[in-house]
Amino acid sequence: MIERSEALNIMEQLETLILKKGWPVPLTPFYLVDHEKMLFLLDQLRASLQDEMDGRFIKAFANQEAEPKYQKKKNKGKERSH
């Protein structure tokens, strides 16, 4: 699973790519960036977060299975007739 510091590191790399290595577009709030590097970092972050989410889902599912299941009351022979 992803460590919090790993996700923060990837986000810092994204920030650096945009603000320090990107080129500001004059008279706009936009930056030009190396889109391949940006996509690579986003893919890394997405994969890491997916691993984290999958791990939490598995853990939550395992905890749910460990809890006693709700017992439904059975209506033996008592069917409604119209």
C-alpha positions in Angstrom: 0.0 0.0 0.0 1.0 3.6 -0.5 2.6 5.5 2.3 1.3 8.9 3.0 4.7 10.4 2.4 4.8 8.7 -1.1 1.6 10.4 -2.2 2.7 13.7 -0.8 6.0 13.3 -2.7 4.2 12.7 -6.0 2.0 15.7 -5.4 5.1 17.9 -4.6 6.6 16.7 -7.9 3.5 17.7 -9.7 3.6 21.1 -8.1 7.2 21.5 -9.0 6.5 20.5 -12.6 3.8 23.1 -12.9 5.1 26.0 -10.9 8.8 25.8 -11.3 9.4 23.9 -14.5 6.3 25.1 -16.3 6.2 28.1 -18.5 3.7 30.8 -17.6 1.4 32.0 -20.4 1.5 35.8 -20.4 -1.6 37.6 -19.3 -3.3 34.3 -18.2 -3.3 32.2 -15.1 -2.1 29.2 -17.2 1.2 27.3 -17.4 2.6 25.2 -20.2 4.0 21.9 -18.8 5.6 18.8 -20.2 2.4 16.8 -20.5 4.2 13.4 -20.7 5.8 14.0 -17.3 2.5 15.3 -15.9 0.7 12.2 -17.1 3.4 9.9 -15.8 3.1 11.5 -12.3 -0.7 11.4 -12.4 -0.6 7.7 -13.4 1.7 7.0 -10.5 -0.6 8.8 -8.0 -3.7 7.1 -9.4 -2.1 3.7 -9.2 -0.9 4.3 -5.7 -4.3 5.6 -4.5 -6.0 2.7 -6.2 -3.8 0.2 -4.3 -4.7 2.1 -1.1 -8.4 2.1 -1.9 -8.3 -1.6 -2.8 -6.6 -2.4 0.5 -9.1 -0.5 2.5 -12.0 -2.2 0.7 -10.5 -5.6 1.3 -10.0 -4.7 5.0 -13.6 -3.4 5.4 -15.0 -6.4 3.6 -13.0 -8.8 5.9 -14.3 -6.9 9.0 -17.9 -7.1 7.7 -17.6 -10.9 7.2 -16.3 -11.3 10.7 -19.4 -9.7 12.2 -22.4 -12.0 12.9 -25.0 -12.0 10.2 -28.4 -10.7 10.8 -30.8 -13.5 11.4 -34.1 -13.2 9.6 -37.2 -14.4 11.3 -38.8 -17.1 9.3 -42.6 -17.2 9.0 -43.1 -20.9 9.1 -46.3 -21.8 7.3 -47.8 -18.4 7.8 -48.4 -17.1 4.3 -50.8 -14.3 3.5 -53.8 -15.2 1.6 -56.0 -12.7 -0.2 
